[in-house]
Amino acid sequence: MIGFAQKVEIPPTAVGGWFRSSLRTQGVKVVIALTLCLIVPLCFAADDQRRVPTIDDLLTLKTVGGTQISPDGKWIAYTISHGDFKQDAFVTQIWLVEVGSGRKFQLTRGDKSAGNPRWSPNGDWLAFLSNRLEDKNQLFAINPLGGEAVQLTKSETAISNYSWSEDGKTIVYTATEAVPQVSKDRKEYMGDYEVVRKEYNFLHLWTLNVADALNAPVIGKQRTKKKDFSVGAFAWSPDGSKIAFSATVNPDLVQGVTSDIYLLTVADDSIKKLVSQPGPDNSPRWSPDGKQIVFSSAMGQTTYFASNSRLAIVSAEGGTPRSVTDNFDENPGLVDWKPDGIYFTGLQKTASHLFRVDPKNGNIVRLTAPDPLQAGSFSLTPDGRHVAFTASSPTSLAEVFVADLRNFAPRALTETNDQARQFILGSRELISWKSTDGATIEGVLIKPADFDPAKKYPLLCIIHGGPTGIDRPTLLGPDSRYYPSDIWAARGALVLKVNYRGSAGYGEKFRKLNMRNLGVGDAWDVVSGVDYLIAKGWVDKNRVACMGWSQGGYISAFLTASSDRFVAISVGAGISDWATYYYNTDITPFTINYLGNNPVEDPQIYQKTSPVSYIKNARTPTLIQHGELDRRVPIANAYQLRQALEDKGVKVEMIVYKGFGHGINKPKAMRAVMQHNLAWFNHYLWNDPLSDFTSPELPKKETKETEKKAG
């Protein structure tokens, strides 16, 4: 296992402070340029100019991602996303920054998103996907130095992913086949219906000639066909003669375990299965010499959800796969295979880093620092010397960085954190405590900006999904679009985000602590965290609340039914009965992985872990939030919990968000989710009047006459 070299204290008021202090402890001389680039976010606006962020502020913040460094290392393409209430969508556009000068500019524009940028091997073109035409992803290319984007494809169906060949002459992409005429005729005559687990849209490989596509959009040449498999990830061989790809027997999520590695020979479209073993094998990448392939593998395990995946190598001619990351106690995320080794990402508790493994002996080296670095979206130059990535911290939004991997001294190239300077935000820090069974649990504690350890505060617990998700000490993290932590902190509350057993980042043994103990052990971890903060004298034990989405919603439902520690709870897309879940979800293997069997064969484990089994003990006012079309956690779970609580006489409200599945992904509905949570918890923690959710107070619309007078 690769662990932290030493613990670095994170000053709660200094953006980038963890970076500088760690560099000092490692004896690294910090150059002025690096120091300045990390200190810049310290310069917050004066206190009298700062304010508490609103829900709309949280939803319209611009966030960076998707870094792609150019082959010569001189440019970095990246994306910026923000919520647009006018379109009721989150819109993504591509930006460029020049590494040497820091000069940056927006490359794509418009109402529709553009994303997934990738450089041509010679750096002359930047390809990207966009739904700007017919609301269907097509492939485009743009000259990064100026000019309009060129549409490359006119695929009948949306393009999922793509890759340049190493000579830049061909692009391979995945898309489904067009709806067959027989299906169209059936719909016209008999209406629309689906035969469950008999009708699928299989993803296939297509290629296009770049020179032809630059002249006019093309329908590519279909390389794989029929219903033998559905393609996942893919990669060109260095000489462009073959394409390695992973595929499942069909695109149904329950078939993830069937993913194997295949080889397509471009000359004749012949296909050879290269790796066929139990458990999923996917995401292949070629060695620089084209003789071997590395891929992510469960190494024969069919019960793999909570287990470490491996990076495995197989000869391009076939043979027995060989794992090279057995000594890495987390899931390695494959980045690329360069001349000096295989690069991958991985979590170390709440930190995330870039690593390199020697394919010959399995020796692993961590390339990034300091220990608490929270980095992602790594992109390497062809020689593996320079890397672009994004990183955030407890006091900084994610920024784009560039670094030389021979002497890792990252330099920030964006100033996204400027947006946060106007806001009064809580501080983030990591804390740990012992759970009921002695397991060490970590969590992220958000404190009010004016925190006083002598005072007792209301406490709101936020529980992440997964269970193999993780909460990290990042400023305005992704859950700020569901649960407005900083609005509560500004009102005078503590917020605890619990990395309960099963969370990613803490190794395989920790991830397996909740197998056949879901809900029960998870509840121990949340309640023990509450007790820990009460014992420190920071929390008013009569004002504690809890919420979460997905697996976090399930744990919240379990606490609603089994605990009297909370004055209010919000259950977002949560499971109330594992049997109901098992028979209705789109990922039934998940349940078997964690509970061991189906409800008929082992009803006791389903009873032990289901919130409805404990409903006689329920007394906590509960808000239930659920997407109308949720297939991951079908909405029957929400109705079941609502009725059970009503039968018990417990105060319950249920809100269904129309047209949404498991996630709420449009700004207006996210605004509603947060307003409902604010109203619910503000009532039970601060005695605010409880809003009538059927008739909420809405801002007055500006009339033209009012606007005229105001002008």
Secondary structure, 3 states (H helix, E strand, C coil): CCCCCCCCCCCCCCCCHHHHHHHHHCCCCCCHHHHHHHHHHHCCCCHHHCECCCHHHHHHCCEEEEEEECCCCCEEEEEEEEEECCCCEEEEEEEEEECCCCCEEECCCCCCCEEEEEECCCCCCEEEEECCCCCCCEEEEECCCCCCCEECECCCCCEEEEEECCCCCEEEEEEECCCCHHHHHHHHHHCCCCCCCCCCCCEEEEEEEHHHHHHCCECCEECCCCCCCEEEEEEECCCCCEEEEEEECCCCHHHHHHCEEEEEECCCCEEEEEECCCCCEEEEEECCCCCEEEEEECCCCCCCCCCCCEEEEEECCCCCCEECCCCCCCCCEEEEEECCEEEEEEEECCEEEEEEECCCCCCEEECCCCCCCEEEEEEECCCCCEEEEEEEECCEEEEEEEEECCCCCCEECCCHHHHHHHECCCEEEEEEEECCCCCEEEEEEEECCCCCCCCCEEEEEEECCCCCCCCCCCCCCHHHHCCCHHHHHHHCCEEEEEECCCCCCCCHHHHCCCCCCCCHHHHHHHHHHHHHHHHCCCEEEEEEEEEEECHHHHHHHHHHHHCCCCCEEEEECCCCCHHHHHHHCCCHHHHHHHHCCCCCCCHHHHHHHCHHHHHHHCCCCEEEEEECCCCCCCCHHHHHHHHHHHHHCCCEEEEEECCCCCCCCCHHHHHHHHHHHHHHHHHHHHCCCCCCCCCCCCCCCCCHHHHHHHC
